[in-house]
Amino acid sequence: MQRRTLLLAGVSLTMFPPPLRAAGTTPQPPTAFDPGVPRRIAQELAQKPFQAPNGNLPEPFAHLTYDQYRDIRFDPQRALWRDQGLLFTLQLFHRGFLYTNRVDLFEVVGGVAQQIRYSPDLFTFGANARPSDDDIGFAGFRIHTPLNRPDYYDEVAAFLGASYFRAVAKGQGYGLSARGLAIGTADPSGEEFPVFKTFWIERPRPGVDAIVVNALLDSKSTSGAVRFTIRPGASTIFDVEATFYPRTDIADAGIAPLTSMFEFDGNNRYEVDDYRPAVHDSDGLLVWTGQNEQIWRPLNNPHDLQLSTFSDVNPRGFGLMQRKRSFTQYDDLEAHYERRPSLWVEPIGDWGEGAIRLIEIPTGGEIHDNIVAFWRPAQPLKAKGEYRFTYRLHWTAAAPPGTGMAQIVDTRSGAKDKNRLFVLEAAGERLKQLTGDPKPQLEASADHGKLLNQVLEPNPETGGWRASFELAPEGAKVVELRARIKLGDAPLTETWTYRWTP
């Protein structure tokens, strides 16, 4: 993809380490760089008509299959910063398969950006023919660091495809993804997918356990700049500073969008014929509202697309979580869903009025992402404006710091005559401390139908409490359910919410 650069006056090429280069290509000149450069370029882009990214590729790379694309591997001996004593190395993705757009990559050293040059020598191609074009370019990159042991550099994050990126924490494998921005998700007229066109990756300093990635975002409706400060560890943290410059009014923007997969679990096994008890990258949406309520919404694989809205002002956080952490809860030796990360969004500063949106799309297989969650501001992003959102992404196994409420750790449901039986398992310190009188109560409600046979009892097998009730739909096509455990007027658990459909 073509990218405008800022000319650097009076800087000698001797300031740079030898760049990765291919004979016969013309390098872009070194350019001055500071954190404001992507914002200035994005602001200038917003004044011009959108130009679609360059997706042209020579044969056979324009029509690679999945297996053919997997055969193309970056040579780890050519990783950036290898043998330089740094805590990070960088490997690059070739273009092909679904990833045809060209992405310009720059290394930033001492306030100066130097283009990372493509060469076929950087890759092995397996059964694929070596390209004759020495300037095909890159599709993205991945970051490696000694995450799980000091003598091996694990892959910790990857930026590949549109504005998608994903990461892991210690002991985890890849699962759900995040994006730079979502526009028109679930809109009948179609979704717009902004893309990262250019990255400026700052060379980490010796002994520093963080790496900074700057990205230029572009789409038909907006341009933008996103700065990521990435700190891998037991939880991998991304500090995100996103600035958008809309070309047109955007009423359906999704801020800090998360994308995941949910096929089935104990609350959703209708027509499922599978030996495994559950298949999902995430099992619920967790919301911590500005009013200090913590809401747990188990995910669903519906028959029809479902949109849920959680209106709020200045949310404290939201995320798609993977709470089940035992192998036996999935029984999958290949996928190991118990190792998939949860992803928690922590807003920094006031985000004002808006809503957390959850979109659930029907899927018949685990290879398709069908869950999306994001923050939608109440007011549209206006053309010619500037909008900044700062937040922290926690790729983690544990729940984020919250209100201290006990959690609904499992949701199961099944047929009971003509009704639907729901069983909720709650656990947490507040419930362990319950002894004697007064006893806790189950508070449950439904906006349609009736709730019958409500029962709350201790579960000696888990040390928590079990709540159960029957839903009599009475012909309703959609029923919104809510439940929590209370002691007097004080809630002991987060608020469980669920949308039931036939």
Secondary structure, 3 states (H helix, E strand, C coil): CCCCCCCCCCCCHHHCCCCCCCCCCCCCCCEECCCCHHHHHHHHHCCCCCCCCCCCCCCCHHHCCHHHHHCCEECHHHCECCCCCCCCEEEEEECECCECCCEEEEEEECCEEEECCCCHHHEECCCCCCCCCCCCCEEEEEEEECCCCCCCCEEEEEEECCCEEEECCCCCCCCCEEECCEECCCCCCCCECCEEEEEEEECCCCCCCCEEEEEEEECCCEEEEEEEEEECCCCEEEEEEEEEEECCCECCEEEEEEEECEEEECCECCCCCCCCCCEECCCEEEEECCCCCEEEEECCCCCCCEEEEEEEECCCEEEEECCCCCHHHCCCCCCCHHHCCEEEEEEECCCCEEEEEEEECCCCCCCCCCEEEEEEECCCECCCCCEEEEEEEEEECCCCCCCCCEEEEEEEEEEECCEEEEEEEEECHHHHCCCCCCCCEEEEEECCCEEEEEEEEEECCCCEEEEEEEEECCCCCCEEEEEEEEECCEECECEEEEEECC
